[in-house]
Amino acid sequence: MAFMIRQGALALVVLGLALAVRFVVVRRPELGWACQVADGAPWWCPLRSGLIAALDFGALGWISLAAGVCALAGGGRRVTSAAMLAGTAGLVLSAAGASAAGLILGTLRSLRLDRPACQDGETG
């Protein structure tokens, strides 16, 4: 149970950070206007453009989905955490389909990891 509580808290932090990236970095028109200047564009414009291109490609969704499949195939807590956290961020940052699938797969695996081990003679 402690793993799920920790993951829930981390997911809330990642959700807040993803919302900040979306509304402060990606969706602000002033930043886009500043990068459209032919000469004298700020140094951070290529970084912003690269971030937007990666998000448009759905990089977080693919990362979440790949980590979710690896987690479900027997991955440990780190892979499960990667699937859940990348899925949470991807849901906010325009990669909802694959991110949701990775988040669900990671959550299913984390529930299995959090379950107590069976005692002798018990099944399940």
VOTORRO-730875 format. One record per atom (N, C-alpha, C, O): chain; y, x, z; atom name; residue number from 1. Coordinates in steps of 0.001 Angstrom, whole numbers. Layout:
BEGIN
["A" [Y X Z] "CA" NUM],
...
END
This chain:
BEGIN
["A" [-1195 812 0] "N" 1],
["A" [0 0 0] "CA" 1],
["A" [1263 858 0] "C" 1],
["A" [2292 472 -554] "O" 1],
["A" [1166 2021 626] "N" 2],
["A" [2340 2892 692] "CA" 2],
["A" [2750 3376 -690] "C" 2],
["A" [3940 3527 -966] "O" 2],
["A" [1770 3623 -1567] "N" 3],
["A" [2075 4072 -2919] "CA" 3],
["A" [2856 3005 -3677] "C" 3],
["A" [3818 3329 -4373] "O" 3],
["A" [2463 1748 -3557] "N" 4],
["A" [3164 666 -4249] "CA" 4],
["A" [4579 477 -3702] "C" 4],
["A" [5504 207 -4468] "O" 4],
["A" [4755 614 -2408] "N" 5],
["A" [6097 476 -1824] "CA" 5],
["A" [6989 1609 -2310] "C" 5],
["A" [8147 1381 -2661] "O" 5],
["A" [6461 2821 -2332] "N" 6],
["A" [7221 3964 -2831] "CA" 6],
["A" [7568 3783 -4307] "C" 6],
["A" [8688 4071 -4729] "O" 6],
["A" [6603 3305 -5084] "N" 7],
["A" [6837 3076 -6504] "CA" 7],
["A" [7875 1978 -6719] "C" 7],
["A" [8697 2073 -7630] "O" 7],
["A" [7843 956 -5904] "N" 8],
["A" [8842 -111 -6012] "CA" 8],
["A" [10245 402 -5732] "C" 8],
["A" [11193 45 -6432] "O" 8],
["A" [10376 1232 -4718] "N" 9],
["A" [11683 1810 -4397] "CA" 9],
["A" [12164 2729 -5525] "C" 9],
["A" [13332 2685 -5911] "O" 9],
["A" [11263 3553 -6044] "N" 10],
["A" [11631 4419 -7168] "CA" 10],
["A" [11996 3606 -8406] "C" 10],
["A" [12915 3970 -9140] "O" 10],
["A" [11285 2512 -8640] "N" 11],
["A" [11584 1662 -9794] "CA" 11],
["A" [12975 1048 -9669] "C" 11],
["A" [13679 911 -10669] "O" 11],
["A" [13375 683 -8471] "N" 12],
["A" [14729 147 -8275] "CA" 12],
["A" [15793 1210 -8542] "C" 12],
["A" [16837 915 -9123] "O" 12],
["A" [15530 2439 -8120] "N" 13],
["A" [16463 3532 -8391] "CA" 13],
["A" [16561 3787 -9892] "C" 13],
["A" [17658 3942 -10429] "O" 13],
["A" [15405 3831 -10570] "N" 14],
["A" [15387 4054 -12018] "CA" 14],
["A" [16067 2898 -12744] "C" 14],
["A" [16775 3114 -13727] "O" 14],
["A" [15860 1685 -12271] "N" 15],
["A" [16527 528 -12865] "CA" 15],
["A" [18038 660 -12770] "C" 15],
["A" [18743 391 -13742] "O" 15],
["A" [18545 1069 -11614] "N" 16],
["A" [19981 1279 -11451] "CA" 16],
["A" [20518 2376 -12357] "C" 16],
["A" [21583 2229 -12956] "O" 16],
["A" [19780 3474 -12455] "N" 17],
["A" [20207 4564 -13333] "CA" 17],
["A" [20182 4148 -14802] "C" 17],
["A" [21084 4494 -15565] "O" 17],
["A" [19148 3405 -15196] "N" 18],
["A" [19062 2952 -16586] "CA" 18],
["A" [20190 1986 -16921] "C" 18],
["A" [20752 2040 -18015] "O" 18],
["A" [20520 1110 -15991] "N" 19],
["A" [21652 207 -16218] "CA" 19],
["A" [22954 982 -16339] "C" 19],
["A" [23805 651 -17164] "O" 19],
["A" [23107 2008 -15520] "N" 20],
["A" [24315 2836 -15608] "CA" 20],
["A" [24388 3548 -16953] "C" 20],
["A" [25452 3592 -17569] "O" 20],
["A" [23276 4105 -17416] "N" 21],
["A" [23258 4772 -18724] "CA" 21],
["A" [23587 3773 -19826] "C" 21],
["A" [24352 4079 -20739] "O" 21],
["A" [23014 2592 -19740] "N" 22],
["A" [23245 1602 -20788] "CA" 22],
["A" [24705 1178 -20865] "C" 22],
["A" [25286 1142 -21950] "O" 22],
["A" [25297 859 -19727] "N" 23],
["A" [26634 286 -19752] "CA" 23],
["A" [27757 1312 -19657] "C" 23],
["A" [28897 1001 -20002] "O" 23],
["A" [27462 2526 -19199] "N" 24],
["A" [28511 3547 -19094] "CA" 24],
["A" [28469 4513 -20275] "C" 24],
["A" [29517 4929 -20767] "O" 24],
["A" [27273 4875 -20736] "N" 25],
["A" [27163 5887 -21789] "CA" 25],
["A" [26956 5266 -23171] "C" 25],
["A" [27629 5653 -24126] "O" 25],
["A" [26041 4314 -23287] "N" 26],
["A" [25633 3825 -24597] "CA" 26],
["A" [26543 2716 -25120] "C" 26],
["A" [26938 2755 -26285] "O" 26],
["A" [26879 1746 -24308] "N" 27],
["A" [27552 541 -24778] "CA" 27],
["A" [29078 576 -24710] "C" 27],
["A" [29721 -405 -25082] "O" 27],
["A" [29659 1641 -24261] "N" 28],
["A" [31129 1694 -24172] "CA" 28],
["A" [31727 2033 -25526] "C" 28],
["A" [31467 3113 -26057] "O" 28],
["A" [32522 1139 -26095] "N" 29],
["A" [33088 1393 -27419] "CA" 29],
["A" [34084 2548 -27433] "C" 29],
["A" [34264 3193 -28466] "O" 29],
["A" [34729 2815 -26310] "N" 30],
["A" [35696 3910 -26271] "CA" 30],
["A" [35035 5249 -26547] "C" 30],
["A" [35616 6118 -27198] "O" 30],
["A" [33817 5410 -26050] "N" 31],
["A" [33093 6656 -26282] "CA" 31],
["A" [32710 6805 -27752] "C" 31],
["A" [32769 7901 -28309] "O" 31],
["A" [32324 5714 -28364] "N" 32],
["A" [32007 5751 -29787] "CA" 32],
["A" [33227 6063 -30632] "C" 32],
["A" [33136 6806 -31609] "O" 32],
["A" [34363 5502 -30265] "N" 33],
["A" [35601 5768 -31008] "CA" 33],
["A" [36000 7234 -30876] "C" 33],
["A" [36471 7843 -31836] "O" 33],
["A" [35812 7791 -29698] "N" 34],
["A" [36166 9199 -29496] "CA" 34],
["A" [35286 10116 -30347] "C" 34],
["A" [35729 11186 -30763] "O" 34],
["A" [34046 9703 -30606] "N" 35],
["A" [33138 10535 -31387] "CA" 35],
["A" [33339 10371 -32897] "C" 35],
["A" [32793 11154 -33674] "O" 35],
["A" [34097 9388 -33315] "N" 36],
["A" [34315 9172 -34740] "CA" 36],
["A" [35433 10026 -35315] "C" 36],
["A" [35648 10033 -36527] "O" 36],
["A" [36135 10737 -34469] "N" 37],
["A" [37217 11603 -34929] "CA" 37],
["A" [36609 12771 -35700] "C" 37],
["A" [35658 13404 -35240] "O" 37],
["A" [37166 13048 -36875] "N" 38],
["A" [36618 14120 -37716] "CA" 38],
["A" [36795 15491 -37067] "C" 38],
["A" [35842 16266 -36985] "O" 38],
["A" [37972 15785 -36622] "N" 39],
["A" [38243 17065 -35957] "CA" 39],
["A" [38580 16804 -34496] "C" 39],
["A" [39306 15865 -34168] "O" 39],
["A" [38053 17628 -33650] "N" 40],
["A" [38393 17530 -32232] "CA" 40],
["A" [37571 16515 -31464] "C" 40],
["A" [38026 16023 -30432] "O" 40],
["A" [36371 16182 -31932] "N" 41],
["A" [35500 15285 -31173] "CA" 41],
["A" [35026 16009 -29913] "C" 41],
["A" [34811 17221 -29942] "O" 41],
["A" [34864 15291 -28829] "N" 42],
["A" [34420 15936 -27582] "CA" 42],
["A" [33055 16603 -27727] "C" 42],
["A" [32270 16247 -28606] "O" 42],
["A" [32781 17569 -26859] "N" 43],
["A" [31551 18346 -26912] "CA" 43],
["A" [30312 17506 -26645] "C" 43],
["A" [29219 17869 -27080] "O" 43],
["A" [30458 16395 -25943] "N" 44],
["A" [29315 15598 -25542] "CA" 44],
["A" [28888 14582 -26602] "C" 44],
["A" [27894 13883 -26409] "O" 44],
["A" [29606 14488 -27700] "N" 45],
["A" [29258 13514 -28747] "CA" 45],
["A" [27869 13735 -29349] "C" 45],
["A" [27145 12758 -29539] "O" 45],
["A" [27459 14974 -29659] "N" 46],
["A" [26084 15142 -30167] "CA" 46],
["A" [25020 14753 -29136] "C" 46],
["A" [23962 14242 -29505] "O" 46],
["A" [25289 14988 -27860] "N" 47],
["A" [24337 14597 -26819] "CA" 47],
["A" [24205 13075 -26757] "C" 47],
["A" [23100 12543 -26654] "O" 47],
["A" [25333 12392 -26822] "N" 48],
["A" [25326 10927 -26799] "CA" 48],
["A" [24624 10378 -28032] "C" 48],
["A" [23835 9439 -27935] "O" 48],
["A" [24907 10960 -29184] "N" 49],
["A" [24272 10504 -30421] "CA" 49],
["A" [22759 10728 -30381] "C" 49],
["A" [21995 9877 -30836] "O" 49],
["A" [22333 11850 -29847] "N" 50],
["A" [20901 12120 -29705] "CA" 50],
["A" [20228 11154 -28753] "C" 50],
["A" [19114 10698 -29009] "O" 50],
["A" [20902 10838 -27652] "N" 51],
["A" [20367 9876 -26693] "CA" 51],
["A" [20222 8507 -27337] "C" 51],
["A" [19198 7845 -27170] "O" 51],
["A" [21231 8085 -28065] "N" 52],
["A" [21175 6778 -28720] "CA" 52],
["A" [20076 6750 -29778] "C" 52],
["A" [19373 5748 -29909] "O" 52],
["A" [19919 7836 -30533] "N" 53],
["A" [18854 7890 -31538] "CA" 53],
["A" [17479 7815 -30886] "C" 53],
["A" [16595 7116 -31380] "O" 53],
["A" [17295 8528 -29781] "N" 54],
["A" [16004 8487 -29078] "CA" 54],
["A" [15724 7087 -28526] "C" 54],
["A" [14587 6615 -28570] "O" 54],
["A" [16749 6435 -28014] "N" 55],
["A" [16567 5083 -27485] "CA" 55],
["A" [16307 4084 -28605] "C" 55],
["A" [15503 3167 -28437] "O" 55],
["A" [16976 4246 -29747] "N" 56],
["A" [16722 3365 -30893] "CA" 56],
["A" [15310 3531 -31428] "C" 56],
["A" [14707 2566 -31899] "O" 56],
["A" [14780 4736 -31361] "N" 57],
["A" [13405 4995 -31782] "CA" 57],
["A" [12403 4351 -30820] "C" 57],
["A" [11261 4085 -31198] "O" 57],
["A" [12822 4104 -29596] "N" 58],
["A" [11934 3532 -28592] "CA" 58],
["A" [11151 4579 -27843] "C" 58],
["A" [10012 4339 -27445] "O" 58],
["A" [11749 5746 -27644] "N" 59],
["A" [11039 6865 -27014] "CA" 59],
["A" [10508 6505 -25625] "C" 59],
["A" [9383 6867 -25281] "O" 59],
["A" [11302 5803 -24835] "N" 60],
["A" [10835 5447 -23491] "CA" 60],
["A" [9652 4488 -23541] "C" 60],
["A" [8748 4563 -22709] "O" 60],
["A" [9661 3598 -24508] "N" 61],
["A" [8540 2680 -24657] "CA" 61],
["A" [7262 3397 -25026] "C" 61],
["A" [6199 3101 -24479] "O" 61],
["A" [7358 4351 -25962] "N" 62],
["A" [6165 5101 -26360] "CA" 62],
["A" [5664 5985 -25230] "C" 62],
["A" [4456 6116 -25030] "O" 62],
["A" [6590 6596 -24487] "N" 63],
["A" [6187 7415 -23333] "CA" 63],
["A" [5487 6549 -22297] "C" 63],
["A" [4444 6929 -21766] "O" 63],
["A" [6055 5396 -22013] "N" 64],
["A" [5467 4498 -21033] "CA" 64],
["A" [4094 4013 -21472] "C" 64],
["A" [3159 3970 -20673] "O" 64],
["A" [3977 3652 -22731] "N" 65],
["A" [2697 3161 -23235] "CA" 65],
["A" [1631 4255 -23212] "C" 65],
["A" [498 4002 -22803] "O" 65],
["A" [1981 5459 -23644] "N" 66],
["A" [1024 6567 -23619] "CA" 66],
["A" [604 6905 -22190] "C" 66],
["A" [-578 7126 -21923] "O" 66],
["A" [1562 6945 -21281] "N" 67],
["A" [1233 7233 -19886] "CA" 67],
["A" [408 6104 -19278] "C" 67],
["A" [-483 6361 -18470] "O" 67],
["A" [690 4863 -19654] "N" 68],
["A" [-93 3736 -19150] "CA" 68],
["A" [-1534 3788 -19605] "C" 68],
["A" [-2444 3509 -18825] "O" 68],
["A" [-1751 4144 -20864] "N" 69],
["A" [-3125 4272 -21366] "CA" 69],
["A" [-3838 5418 -20649] "C" 69],
["A" [-4997 5280 -20257] "O" 69],
["A" [-3156 6541 -20478] "N" 70],
["A" [-3755 7681 -19754] "CA" 70],
["A" [-4047 7319 -18306] "C" 70],
["A" [-5076 7710 -17756] "O" 70],
["A" [-3141 6573 -17693] "N" 71],
["A" [-3359 6161 -16303] "CA" 71],
["A" [-4568 5243 -16195] "C" 71],
["A" [-5394 5393 -15295] "O" 71],
["A" [-4664 4298 -17112] "N" 72],
["A" [-5775 3357 -17071] "CA" 72],
["A" [-7111 4036 -17370] "C" 72],
["A" [-8163 3588 -16914] "O" 72],
["A" [-7053 5123 -18142] "N" 73],
["A" [-8266 5868 -18464] "CA" 73],
["A" [-8713 6770 -17317] "C" 73],
["A" [-9704 7487 -17450] "O" 73],
["A" [-8012 6746 -16218] "N" 74],
["A" [-8440 7528 -15061] "CA" 74],
["A" [-7411 8512 -14566] "C" 74],
["A" [-7740 9403 -13783] "O" 74],
["A" [-6171 8379 -15000] "N" 75],
["A" [-5121 9290 -14552] "CA" 75],
["A" [-4799 9107 -13079] "C" 75],
["A" [-5148 8102 -12461] "O" 75],
["A" [-4136 10093 -12548] "N" 76],
["A" [-3786 10058 -11138] "CA" 76],
["A" [-2443 9398 -10883] "C" 76],
["A" [-1920 8666 -11723] "O" 76],
["A" [-1909 9666 -9733] "N" 77],
["A" [-667 9033 -9306] "CA" 77],
["A" [539 9464 -10141] "C" 77],
["A" [1446 8663 -10369] "O" 77],
["A" [563 10705 -10594] "N" 78],
["A" [1718 11164 -11382] "CA" 78],
["A" [1800 10456 -12727] "C" 78],
["A" [2880 10049 -13155] "O" 78],
["A" [669 10312 -13385] "N" 79],
["A" [655 9626 -14679] "CA" 79],
["A" [982 8146 -14486] "C" 79],
["A" [1700 7548 -15288] "O" 79],
["A" [452 7572 -13421] "N" 80],
["A" [744 6178 -13112] "CA" 80],
["A" [2226 5993 -12832] "C" 80],
["A" [2835 5029 -13296] "O" 80],
["A" [2805 6911 -12075] "N" 81],
["A" [4244 6841 -11794] "CA" 81],
["A" [5062 6982 -13061] "C" 81],
["A" [6053 6276 -13243] "O" 81],
["A" [4657 7889 -13939] "N" 82],
["A" [5379 8066 -15203] "CA" 82],
["A" [5347 6791 -16028] "C" 82],
["A" [6362 6407 -16610] "O" 82],
["A" [4199 6128 -16089] "N" 83],
["A" [4090 4881 -16850] "CA" 83],
["A" [4993 3806 -16275] "C" 83],
["A" [5681 3101 -17015] "O" 83],
["A" [4992 3680 -14958] "N" 84],
["A" [5786 2629 -14327] "CA" 84],
["A" [7282 2905 -14428] "C" 84],
["A" [8062 1996 -14710] "O" 84],
["A" [7683 4144 -14201] "N" 85],
["A" [9115 4443 -14199] "CA" 85],
["A" [9686 4470 -15608] "C" 85],
["A" [10796 3986 -15829] "O" 85],
["A" [8945 5028 -16573] "N" 86],
["A" [9414 5000 -17959] "CA" 86],
["A" [9442 3566 -18477] "C" 86],
["A" [10324 3205 -19256] "O" 86],
["A" [8492 2756 -18056] "N" 87],
["A" [8486 1348 -18443] "CA" 87],
["A" [9674 596 -17885] "C" 87],
["A" [10268 -235 -18572] "O" 87],
["A" [10023 881 -16647] "N" 88],
["A" [11181 234 -16035] "CA" 88],
["A" [12462 601 -16780] "C" 88],
["A" [13275 -271 -17085] "O" 88],
["A" [12640 1873 -17069] "N" 89],
["A" [13834 2307 -17795] "CA" 89],
["A" [13831 1777 -19225] "C" 89],
["A" [14876 1390 -19747] "O" 89],
["A" [12673 1758 -19852] "N" 90],
["A" [12581 1289 -21227] "CA" 90],
["A" [12885 -189 -21378] "C" 90],
["A" [13408 -612 -22410] "O" 90],
["A" [12565 -977 -20370] "N" 91],
["A" [12890 -2400 -20426] "CA" 91],
["A" [14392 -2620 -20508] "C" 91],
["A" [14846 -3558 -21162] "O" 91],
["A" [15154 -1777 -19860] "N" 92],
["A" [16613 -1899 -19864] "CA" 92],
["A" [17218 -1263 -21110] "C" 92],
["A" [18239 -1730 -21615] "O" 92],
["A" [16591 -198 -21607] "N" 93],
["A" [17195 596 -22673] "CA" 93],
["A" [16561 336 -24040] "C" 93],
["A" [16248 1283 -24761] "O" 93],
["A" [16371 -910 -24400] "N" 94],
["A" [16053 -1348 -25767] "CA" 94],
["A" [14681 -956 -26288] "C" 94],
["A" [14537 -729 -27489] "O" 94],
["A" [13681 -867 -25448] "N" 95],
["A" [12312 -630 -25910] "CA" 95],
["A" [11379 -1535 -25121] "C" 95],
["A" [10430 -1068 -24490] "O" 95],
["A" [11653 -2824 -25161] "N" 96],
["A" [11004 -3756 -24248] "CA" 96],
["A" [9506 -3929 -24491] "C" 96],
["A" [8743 -4007 -23528] "O" 96],
["A" [9070 -3990 -25725] "N" 97],
["A" [7666 -4289 -26000] "CA" 97],
["A" [6702 -3249 -25471] "C" 97],
["A" [5834 -3557 -24654] "O" 97],
["A" [6850 -2031 -25931] "N" 98],
["A" [5952 -965 -25496] "CA" 98],
["A" [6172 -627 -24024] "C" 98],
["A" [5221 -285 -23320] "O" 98],
["A" [7411 -718 -23555] "N" 99],
["A" [7697 -426 -22144] "CA" 99],
["A" [7018 -1423 -21226] "C" 99],
["A" [6485 -1046 -20183] "O" 99],
["A" [7033 -2692 -21605] "N" 100],
["A" [6375 -3709 -20783] "CA" 100],
["A" [4873 -3457 -20716] "C" 100],
["A" [4261 -3588 -19656] "O" 100],
["A" [4286 -3096 -21850] "N" 101],
["A" [2846 -2811 -21857] "CA" 101],
["A" [2522 -1605 -20981] "C" 101],
["A" [1569 -1645 -20204] "O" 101],
["A" [3304 -535 -21099] "N" 102],
["A" [3076 646 -20265] "CA" 102],
["A" [3292 361 -18795] "C" 102],
["A" [2549 858 -17948] "O" 102],
["A" [4307 -436 -18482] "N" 103],
["A" [4580 -806 -17093] "CA" 103],
["A" [3422 -1604 -16507] "C" 103],
["A" [3019 -1375 -15367] "O" 103],
["A" [2891 -2536 -17282] "N" 104],
["A" [1762 -3342 -16805] "CA" 104],
["A" [519 -2470 -16599] "C" 104],
["A" [-167 -2597 -15584] "O" 104],
["A" [233 -1591 -17554] "N" 105],
["A" [-931 -711 -17410] "CA" 105],
["A" [-787 210 -16205] "C" 105],
["A" [-1746 416 -15461] "O" 105],
["A" [412 767 -16009] "N" 106],
["A" [649 1615 -14847] "CA" 106],
["A" [537 860 -13542] "C" 106],
["A" [12 1383 -12559] "O" 106],
["A" [1031 -378 -13528] "N" 107],
["A" [943 -1191 -12316] "CA" 107],
["A" [-507 -1532 -11993] "C" 107],
["A" [-914 -1492 -10832] "O" 107],
["A" [-1288 -1870 -13023] "N" 108],
["A" [-2700 -2157 -12785] "CA" 108],
["A" [-3420 -947 -12202] "C" 108],
["A" [-4225 -1081 -11280] "O" 108],
["A" [-3131 224 -12739] "N" 109],
["A" [-3785 1437 -12223] "CA" 109],
["A" [-3308 1753 -10805] "C" 109],
["A" [-4099 2198 -9973] "O" 109],
["A" [-2034 1530 -10527] "N" 110],
["A" [-1539 1835 -9177] "CA" 110],
["A" [-2159 905 -8146] "C" 110],
["A" [-2393 1315 -7009] "O" 110],
["A" [-2427 -328 -8521] "N" 111],
["A" [-3115 -1232 -7602] "CA" 111],
["A" [-4521 -729 -7303] "C" 111],
["A" [-5003 -831 -6175] "O" 111],
["A" [-5159 -195 -8310] "N" 112],
["A" [-6511 351 -8125] "CA" 112],
["A" [-6474 1614 -7260] "C" 112],
["A" [-7364 1828 -6437] "O" 112],
["A" [-5449 2449 -7445] "N" 113],
["A" [-5335 3668 -6638] "CA" 113],
["A" [-5012 3357 -5184] "C" 113],
["A" [-5395 4104 -4284] "O" 113],
["A" [-4317 2269 -4960] "N" 114],
["A" [-3887 1917 -3609] "CA" 114],
["A" [-4970 1206 -2806] "C" 114],
["A" [-4842 1054 -1591] "O" 114],
["A" [-6032 770 -3474] "N" 115],
["A" [-7094 52 -2802] "CA" 115],
["A" [-7905 993 -1928] "C" 115],
["A" [-8216 2103 -2362] "O" 115],
["A" [-8262 591 -710] "N" 116],
["A" [-9067 1468 128] "CA" 116],
["A" [-10464 1679 -443] "C" 116],
["A" [-11008 814 -1129] "O" 116],
["A" [-11023 2822 -154] "N" 117],
["A" [-12358 3159 -658] "CA" 117],
["A" [-13410 2276 4] "C" 117],
["A" [-13251 1853 1149] "O" 117],
["A" [-14486 2003 -730] "N" 118],
["A" [-15580 1184 -223] "CA" 118],
["A" [-16397 1968 791] "C" 118],
["A" [-16574 3178 648] "O" 118],
["A" [-16886 1297 1794] "N" 119],
["A" [-17768 1902 2786] "CA" 119],
["A" [-19207 1844 2267] "C" 119],
["A" [-19478 1186 1262] "O" 119],
["A" [-20105 2513 2934] "N" 120],
["A" [-21517 2515 2520] "CA" 120],
["A" [-22059 1087 2487] "C" 120],
["A" [-21917 332 3449] "O" 120],
["A" [-22673 736 1379] "N" 121],
["A" [-23291 -586 1249] "CA" 121],
["A" [-22363 -1652 716] "C" 121],
["A" [-22837 -2730 359] "O" 121],
["A" [-21077 -1414 642] "N" 122],
["A" [-20133 -2408 111] "CA" 122],
["A" [-20013 -2265 -1388] "C" 122],
["A" [-20194 -1182 -1943] "O" 122],
["A" [-19709 -3358 -2026] "N" 123],
["A" [-19462 -3319 -3461] "CA" 123],
["A" [-18031 -3732 -3726] "C" 123],
["A" [-17378 -4342 -2879] "O" 123],
["A" [-17548 -3392 -4915] "N" 124],
["A" [-16215 -3850 -5291] "CA" 124],
["A" [-15309 -2742 -5423] "C" 124],
["A" [-14134 -2938 -5736] "O" 124],
END
